[in-house]
Amino acid sequence: MPDPSSETETFETIRYTADVVAVTPDGRVLLIERAHEPYRGSWALPGGHVDPGETAVEAAARELAEETRVRVGPEDLRQIGVWDRPGRDPRGRYVTVAYLAVVPAGTTVLAGDDARAARWWPLEALPLLAFDHADILRSAAVRHGGHLRPTA
């Protein structure tokens, strides 16, 4: 039997976040221009930290509203997946749950909170994305392709 005093555990701080792939039926995705480091000035999916007492889906709906003024209920979000690769964020270990929201074409956006700008981008002409958000978009396309195909 191993001596328990010889075993060591290493603990790592893990931060919990939620991101949103908001798309329109006419083939546009909502991105924010980050106002803060890391990746200040880069484009990213709306999202942020899950607050105490909040579920990831509640955080996703809240962050979408705070950063873009687009409001959806948690019941309108479909989970895409979980991203937890070490090194996906230069600030440390982050685990995010990503969600898909389909909103009407022409939905007005207004940057707020941590966003310098917010705008709809055509899926066929996206900018370089911060973090691993391009991977999240690719997974959304695989899992929910009908909502992520440009119609033009």
MARPAVO-162270 format. One line per 10 residues: number of its first residue (from 1); their letters; for each residue y, z, x of N, C-alpha, C. Coordinates in nm, 4 decimals, always signed. Atoms other than C-alpha are relative to their C-alpha. Example, Ala and Ser with C-alpha at 12.3 -4.5 7.8 and 13.67 -1.06 7.14 Angstrom:
<rs>
1) AS) -0.1190 +0.0000 +0.0890 -0.4500 +0.7800 +1.2300 +0.1200 +0.0000 +0.0900 | -0.1190 -0.0060 -0.0820 -0.1060 +0.7140 +1.3670 +0.1090 +0.0730 -0.0770
</rs>
This chain:
<rs>
1) MPDPSSETET) -0.1175 +0.0000 +0.0847 +0.0000 +0.0000 +0.0000 +0.1250 +0.0000 +0.0900 | -0.1196 +0.0037 -0.0845 +0.3422 -0.0946 +0.1486 +0.0846 +0.1262 -0.0174 | -0.0904 -0.1152 +0.0026 +0.5820 +0.1831 +0.2351 +0.1296 -0.0417 -0.0691 | -0.1207 +0.0407 +0.0725 +0.8657 +0.1601 -0.0264 +0.1280 +0.0210 +0.0801 | -0.1212 -0.0240 -0.0781 +1.1159 +0.2975 +0.2250 +0.0271 -0.1138 +0.0983 | -0.0200 +0.1110 -0.0936 +1.0609 -0.0083 +0.4438 +0.0492 -0.1266 -0.0713 | -0.0466 +0.1167 +0.0755 +1.1517 -0.2533 +0.1649 +0.1511 +0.0082 -0.0193 | -0.1439 +0.0057 +0.0255 +1.5107 -0.3623 +0.1340 +0.0282 -0.1104 -0.0995 | -0.0464 +0.1014 +0.0944 +1.6798 -0.5486 -0.1444 +0.1413 -0.0373 +0.0382 | -0.1350 +0.0471 -0.0268 +1.9851 -0.7596 -0.0934 +0.0614 -0.0414 -0.1328
11) FETIRYTADV) -0.0667 +0.0316 +0.1249 +2.2297 -0.7800 -0.3801 +0.1181 -0.0912 +0.0270 | -0.1064 +0.0978 -0.0125 +2.4753 -1.0589 -0.4326 +0.0841 +0.0065 -0.1279 | -0.0863 +0.0060 +0.1181 +2.7761 -1.0644 -0.6633 -0.0123 -0.1384 -0.0605 | +0.0130 +0.1268 +0.0717 +2.7194 -1.3320 -0.9226 +0.1016 -0.0006 -0.1135 | -0.1002 +0.0134 +0.1049 +3.0008 -1.4512 -1.1464 -0.0541 -0.0941 -0.1067 | +0.0551 +0.0692 +0.1156 +2.9223 -1.5845 -1.4937 +0.1121 -0.0794 -0.0672 | -0.1031 +0.0852 +0.0579 +3.1177 -1.8801 -1.6334 -0.0595 -0.0922 -0.1059 | +0.0395 +0.0987 +0.1005 +3.1078 -2.1385 -1.9119 +0.0934 -0.1200 +0.0127 | -0.0766 +0.1242 -0.0078 +3.2222 -2.5034 -1.9028 -0.0274 -0.0843 -0.1239 | +0.0124 +0.0828 +0.1193 +3.2768 -2.7602 -2.1773 +0.0182 -0.1475 +0.0344
21) VAVTPDGRVL) -0.0128 +0.1450 -0.0022 +3.2126 -3.1335 -2.1842 +0.0456 -0.0373 -0.1410 | -0.0558 +0.0392 +0.1304 +3.4442 -3.2299 -2.4723 +0.0155 -0.1514 +0.0009 | -0.0013 +0.1455 +0.0072 +3.3986 -3.5921 -2.5760 +0.0436 -0.0448 -0.1383 | -0.0354 +0.0617 +0.1268 +3.5254 -3.8239 -2.8469 -0.0992 -0.1117 -0.0296 | +0.0930 +0.1083 +0.0340 +3.3174 -4.0794 -3.0373 +0.0382 -0.1343 +0.0625 | -0.0405 +0.1271 -0.0609 +3.5228 -4.3583 -2.8741 -0.0147 -0.0002 +0.1530 | +0.0352 +0.0050 -0.1419 +3.4004 -4.2656 -2.5231 +0.1009 +0.0584 +0.0960 | -0.0934 -0.0680 -0.0899 +3.6564 -4.0289 -2.3735 -0.0473 +0.1431 +0.0223 | +0.0349 -0.1374 -0.0337 +3.6037 -3.6967 -2.1978 +0.1272 +0.0735 +0.0396 | -0.1176 -0.0823 -0.0263 +3.8570 -3.4149 -2.1719 -0.0141 +0.0692 +0.1351
31) LIERAHEPYR) -0.0034 -0.0652 -0.1312 +3.9468 -3.3019 -1.8192 +0.1324 +0.0726 +0.0168 | -0.1230 -0.0710 -0.0355 +4.1981 -3.0556 -1.6823 +0.0273 -0.0210 +0.1484 | -0.0388 -0.0014 -0.1404 +4.3914 -3.0762 -1.3580 +0.0178 +0.1463 +0.0374 | -0.0007 -0.1413 -0.0370 +4.3365 -2.7447 -1.1838 +0.1346 +0.0415 +0.0593 | -0.1281 -0.0518 -0.0474 +4.6499 -2.5378 -1.1247 -0.0167 +0.0952 +0.1188 | +0.0248 -0.0993 -0.1045 +4.4856 -2.2988 -0.8758 -0.1139 -0.0444 +0.0910 | +0.1120 +0.0201 -0.0912 +4.2565 -2.3023 -0.5753 -0.1220 +0.0723 -0.0558 | +0.0272 +0.1176 -0.0816 +3.9881 -2.3902 -0.5180 +0.0200 -0.1285 -0.0799 | -0.0163 +0.1332 +0.0582 +4.0409 -2.7575 -0.5855 +0.1294 -0.0158 -0.0800 | -0.1272 +0.0180 +0.0694 +4.4030 -2.7208 -0.6960 +0.0393 -0.1470 +0.0033
41) GSWALPGGHV) -0.0389 +0.1397 +0.0116 +4.5217 -3.0599 -0.8183 -0.1149 -0.0942 -0.0313 | +0.1167 +0.0822 +0.0332 +4.1673 -3.1861 -0.8774 -0.0301 +0.0103 -0.1488 | +0.0390 +0.0023 +0.1409 +4.0244 -3.2754 -1.2158 -0.1347 +0.0692 -0.0174 | +0.1208 -0.0781 +0.0268 +3.7540 -3.0591 -1.3720 -0.0214 +0.0109 -0.1509 | +0.0267 -0.0322 +0.1394 +3.5890 -2.9717 -1.6990 +0.0727 +0.1290 -0.0359 | -0.0567 -0.1284 +0.0420 +3.7633 -2.6996 -1.9013 -0.1086 +0.1076 +0.0069 | +0.0965 -0.1094 -0.0054 +3.5968 -2.3639 -1.8472 +0.0543 +0.1173 +0.0776 | -0.0417 -0.1186 -0.0731 +3.6134 -2.0220 -1.6926 -0.0965 +0.1152 -0.0198 | +0.0837 -0.1196 +0.0004 +3.4777 -1.6706 -1.6705 -0.0348 +0.0472 -0.1403 | +0.0431 -0.0676 +0.1222 +3.2779 -1.5036 -1.9450 +0.0541 +0.1415 +0.0082
51) DPGETAVEAA) -0.0595 -0.1337 +0.0013 +3.4668 -1.1876 -2.0392 -0.1009 +0.1053 -0.0460 | +0.0894 -0.1071 +0.0462 +3.2997 -0.8479 -2.0954 -0.0112 -0.0014 -0.1529 | +0.0238 -0.0029 +0.1440 +3.1432 -0.8299 -2.4421 -0.0050 -0.1364 -0.0666 | -0.0069 +0.1361 +0.0514 +3.1519 -1.2077 -2.4811 -0.1270 -0.0752 +0.0397 | +0.1106 +0.0872 -0.0371 +2.8669 -1.4591 -2.4919 +0.0555 -0.1225 +0.0715 | -0.0446 +0.1211 -0.0700 +2.8794 -1.7771 -2.2842 +0.0581 -0.1014 -0.0978 | -0.0505 +0.0981 +0.0962 +2.9266 -1.9931 -2.5941 +0.1363 +0.0428 -0.0555 | -0.1323 -0.0487 +0.0426 +3.2158 -1.7731 -2.7113 +0.1031 -0.0254 +0.1094 | -0.0909 +0.0251 -0.1126 +3.3716 -1.8001 -2.3639 +0.0345 -0.1477 +0.0086 | -0.0246 +0.1443 -0.0062 +3.3325 -2.1790 -2.3711 +0.1044 -0.0410 -0.1036
61) ARELAEETRV) -0.0967 +0.0333 +0.1059 +3.5185 -2.2074 -2.7037 +0.1381 +0.0564 +0.0340 | -0.1279 -0.0628 -0.0358 +3.7889 -1.9651 -2.5831 +0.0674 -0.0744 +0.1148 | -0.0579 +0.0684 -0.1157 +3.8391 -2.1366 -2.2460 +0.0496 -0.1398 -0.0364 | -0.0442 +0.1322 +0.0446 +3.8598 -2.4808 -2.4091 +0.1347 +0.0111 -0.0703 | -0.1265 -0.0199 +0.0719 +4.1357 -2.3522 -2.6394 +0.1117 +0.0435 +0.0949 | -0.1030 -0.0490 -0.0917 +4.3207 -2.1671 -2.3611 +0.0509 -0.1087 +0.0939 | -0.0385 +0.0989 -0.1010 +4.3200 -2.4587 -2.1170 +0.0486 -0.1321 -0.0570 | -0.0332 +0.1325 +0.0541 +4.3642 -2.7539 -2.3537 +0.0586 +0.0033 -0.1407 | -0.0433 -0.0173 +0.1397 +4.4633 -2.6183 -2.6995 -0.0925 -0.0706 -0.1000 | +0.1001 +0.0573 +0.0898 +4.1542 -2.7913 -2.8442 -0.0860 +0.1153 -0.0513
71) RVGPEDLRQI) +0.0733 -0.1116 +0.0605 +3.9863 -2.5523 -3.0867 -0.1278 -0.0490 -0.0666 | +0.1295 +0.0205 +0.0643 +3.6183 -2.5615 -3.1755 -0.0641 +0.1373 -0.0140 | +0.0730 -0.1250 +0.0154 +3.3945 -2.2849 -3.3020 -0.1236 +0.0003 +0.0876 | +0.1238 -0.0074 -0.0787 +3.0986 -2.1602 -3.0996 -0.1154 -0.0769 -0.0657 | +0.1070 +0.0717 +0.0712 +2.8761 -2.3124 -3.3687 +0.0090 -0.1519 +0.0184 | -0.0193 +0.1433 -0.0234 +3.0180 -2.6572 -3.2776 -0.0384 -0.0432 +0.1415 | +0.0355 +0.0288 -0.1393 +2.8997 -2.6350 -2.9147 -0.1513 -0.0063 +0.0154 | +0.1429 +0.0162 -0.0296 +2.5581 -2.7583 -2.7971 -0.0215 +0.0210 +0.1487 | +0.0244 -0.0298 -0.1411 +2.4191 -2.6204 -2.4723 -0.0587 -0.1211 +0.0721 | +0.0488 +0.1078 -0.0858 +2.3691 -2.8788 -2.1987 -0.0985 +0.0553 +0.1015
81) GVWDRPGRDP) +0.0868 -0.0593 -0.1007 +2.2192 -2.6503 -1.9349 +0.0715 +0.1067 +0.0800 | -0.0501 -0.1064 -0.0873 +2.2711 -2.3894 -1.6650 +0.0042 -0.0541 +0.1424 | -0.0163 +0.0412 -0.1399 +2.4022 -2.4600 -1.3137 +0.0152 +0.1254 +0.0836 | +0.0006 -0.1232 -0.0795 +2.3265 -2.1942 -1.0530 -0.0282 -0.0234 +0.1475 | +0.0266 +0.0307 -0.1408 +2.2895 -2.3713 -0.7182 +0.0934 +0.0813 +0.0902 | -0.0879 -0.0698 -0.0943 +2.4156 -2.1471 -0.4365 +0.0925 -0.1016 +0.0681 | -0.0962 +0.0869 -0.0657 +2.7303 -2.2977 -0.2856 +0.0729 -0.0949 -0.0933 | -0.0657 +0.0923 +0.0930 +2.8427 -2.4775 -0.6018 +0.1489 +0.0319 -0.0161 | -0.1399 -0.0407 +0.0058 +3.1706 -2.2862 -0.5811 +0.0343 +0.0671 +0.1326 | -0.0322 -0.0579 -0.1312 +3.3452 -2.2033 -0.2510 +0.0430 +0.1464 -0.0053
91) RGRYVTVAYL) -0.0422 -0.1399 +0.0110 +3.4582 -1.8629 -0.3858 -0.1168 +0.0973 +0.0025 | +0.1168 -0.0872 +0.0042 +3.1030 -1.7295 -0.3971 -0.1021 -0.0525 -0.0983 | +0.1100 +0.0397 +0.0886 +2.7987 -1.7344 -0.6231 +0.0476 -0.0014 -0.1456 | -0.0382 +0.0186 +0.1402 +2.8798 -1.8721 -0.9688 -0.1152 -0.0631 -0.0753 | +0.0982 +0.0579 +0.0912 +2.6390 -1.9404 -1.2526 +0.0763 -0.0402 -0.1254 | -0.0704 +0.0461 +0.1194 +2.7727 -2.1532 -1.5371 -0.0975 -0.0545 -0.1026 | +0.0702 +0.0612 +0.1121 +2.6399 -2.2494 -1.8775 +0.0959 -0.1056 -0.0534 | -0.0851 +0.1105 +0.0459 +2.7723 -2.5894 -1.9874 -0.0368 -0.0381 -0.1428 | +0.0150 +0.0345 +0.1419 +2.8235 -2.6991 -2.3470 +0.0651 -0.1341 -0.0288 | -0.0562 +0.1252 +0.0488 +2.8957 -3.0244 -2.5278 +0.0730 +0.0261 -0.1311
101) AVVPAGTTVL) -0.0767 -0.0032 +0.1249 +3.1665 -3.0511 -2.7954 +0.0415 -0.1430 -0.0318 | -0.0448 +0.1320 +0.0449 +3.2251 -3.3715 -2.9922 +0.1184 +0.0244 -0.0924 | -0.1227 -0.0193 +0.0776 +3.5816 -3.3860 -3.1259 +0.0540 -0.1355 -0.0442 | -0.0508 +0.1278 +0.0500 +3.7681 -3.6520 -3.3237 +0.0835 -0.0750 +0.1045 | -0.0854 +0.0838 -0.0857 +3.9248 -3.9430 -3.1333 +0.1449 +0.0289 -0.0350 | -0.1422 -0.0244 +0.0221 +4.2964 -3.8905 -3.0903 +0.0378 +0.1471 -0.0061 | -0.0311 -0.1430 -0.0008 +4.2700 -3.5100 -3.0697 +0.1063 +0.0263 +0.1063 | -0.1105 -0.0312 -0.0904 +4.5922 -3.3844 -2.9125 -0.0401 +0.1123 +0.0946 | +0.0252 -0.1044 -0.0993 +4.5660 -3.1809 -2.5920 +0.1325 +0.0430 +0.0619 | -0.1170 -0.0548 -0.0666 +4.8203 -2.9582 -2.4213 -0.0499 +0.0984 +0.1047
111) AGDDARAARW) +0.0460 -0.0869 -0.1086 +4.7620 -2.7943 -2.0835 +0.0522 +0.1411 -0.0188 | -0.0381 -0.1407 +0.0058 +4.7680 -2.4176 -2.0780 -0.0826 +0.0796 +0.0980 | +0.0752 -0.0938 -0.0818 +4.6374 -2.1156 -1.8875 -0.0126 -0.0506 +0.1443 | +0.0243 +0.0388 -0.1391 +4.4797 -2.2366 -1.5591 +0.0112 -0.1499 +0.0246 | -0.0063 +0.1461 -0.0122 +4.5455 -2.6079 -1.6202 +0.1430 -0.0459 +0.0260 | -0.1297 +0.0620 -0.0272 +4.8345 -2.8024 -1.4680 +0.0237 -0.1154 -0.0985 | -0.0053 +0.1118 +0.0948 +4.7548 -3.0963 -1.6982 -0.1339 -0.0063 -0.0715 | +0.1228 +0.0260 +0.0749 +4.4979 -3.1919 -1.9601 +0.0136 -0.1385 -0.0600 | -0.0059 +0.1342 +0.0579 +4.4080 -3.5430 -2.0674 -0.1394 -0.0539 -0.0255 | +0.1239 +0.0713 +0.0308 +4.1411 -3.7661 -2.2114 -0.0177 -0.1128 +0.1003
121) WPLEALPLLA) +0.0330 +0.1049 -0.0960 +3.9708 -3.9955 -1.9601 -0.1090 -0.0881 -0.0586 | +0.1109 +0.0867 +0.0401 +3.7615 -4.3029 -2.0413 -0.1227 +0.0293 +0.0872 | +0.1217 -0.0320 -0.0747 +3.4013 -4.2343 -1.9406 -0.0301 -0.0989 +0.1117 | +0.0277 +0.1000 -0.1031 +3.3899 -4.5566 -1.7410 +0.1031 +0.0018 +0.1132 | -0.1054 -0.0033 -0.1031 +3.6980 -4.4632 -1.5311 +0.0408 +0.1437 +0.0315 | -0.0274 -0.1409 -0.0283 +3.6690 -4.0970 -1.4337 +0.0499 +0.0195 +0.1424 | -0.0412 -0.0336 -0.1366 +3.8459 -3.9431 -1.1339 -0.1118 +0.0777 +0.0693 | +0.0900 -0.0878 -0.0743 +3.6618 -3.7538 -0.8610 +0.0140 +0.1396 -0.0604 | -0.0035 -0.1304 +0.0672 +3.5664 -3.4172 -1.0148 -0.0270 +0.1147 +0.0969 | +0.0178 -0.1217 -0.0794 +3.5827 -3.0666 -0.8670 -0.1386 +0.0596 -0.0252
131) FDHADILRSA) +0.1256 -0.0740 +0.0106 +3.2801 -2.8439 -0.8126 -0.1164 -0.0987 -0.0160 | +0.1124 +0.0883 +0.0309 +2.9574 -2.9982 -0.9472 +0.0143 -0.0574 -0.1405 | -0.0242 +0.0436 +0.1372 +3.1204 -3.1167 -1.2679 -0.0475 -0.1426 -0.0275 | +0.0583 +0.1335 +0.0197 +3.0065 -3.4769 -1.2134 -0.1486 +0.0135 -0.0344 | +0.1410 -0.0253 +0.0318 +2.6474 -3.3431 -1.2175 -0.0151 +0.0478 -0.1438 | +0.0043 -0.0496 +0.1377 +2.7179 -3.1590 -1.5418 +0.0200 -0.1156 -0.0974 | -0.0222 +0.1167 +0.0861 +2.8567 -3.4786 -1.6961 -0.1225 -0.0915 -0.0037 | +0.1211 +0.0841 -0.0028 +2.5498 -3.6754 -1.5826 -0.1102 +0.0617 -0.0856 | +0.1024 -0.0663 +0.0817 +2.3194 -3.4169 -1.7404 +0.0334 -0.0086 -0.1482 | -0.0411 +0.0140 +0.1400 +2.5208 -3.4278 -2.0607 -0.0334 -0.1393 -0.0505
141) AVRHGGHLRP) +0.0295 +0.1380 +0.0385 +2.4779 -3.8055 -2.0653 -0.1495 -0.0191 -0.0234 | +0.1448 +0.0122 +0.0161 +2.1006 -3.7751 -2.0220 -0.0457 +0.0701 -0.1274 | +0.0463 -0.0794 +0.1137 +2.0577 -3.5045 -2.2845 +0.0633 -0.0412 -0.1328 | -0.0746 +0.0300 +0.1226 +2.3183 -3.6227 -2.5343 +0.0655 -0.1364 +0.0118 | -0.0523 +0.1321 -0.0319 +2.3619 -3.9873 -2.4408 +0.0764 -0.0677 -0.1107 | -0.0697 +0.0646 +0.1097 +2.4685 -4.1000 -2.7857 +0.1458 +0.0379 -0.0094 | -0.1385 -0.0461 +0.0037 +2.7867 -3.8962 -2.7524 +0.0769 -0.0349 +0.1263 | -0.0652 +0.0240 -0.1281 +2.8601 -4.0078 -2.3974 -0.0045 -0.1474 +0.0434 | -0.0017 +0.1433 -0.0336 +2.8421 -4.3858 -2.4121 +0.1321 -0.0596 -0.0459 | -0.1233 +0.0646 +0.0415 +3.1714 -4.5711 -2.4081 -0.0307 -0.1093 -0.1019
151) TA) +0.0218 +0.0999 +0.1046 +3.2062 -4.7932 -2.7136 +0.0747 -0.1289 +0.0288 | -0.0790 +0.1203 -0.0306 +3.4494 -5.0411 -2.5554 -0.0758 -0.0954 +0.0879
</rs>
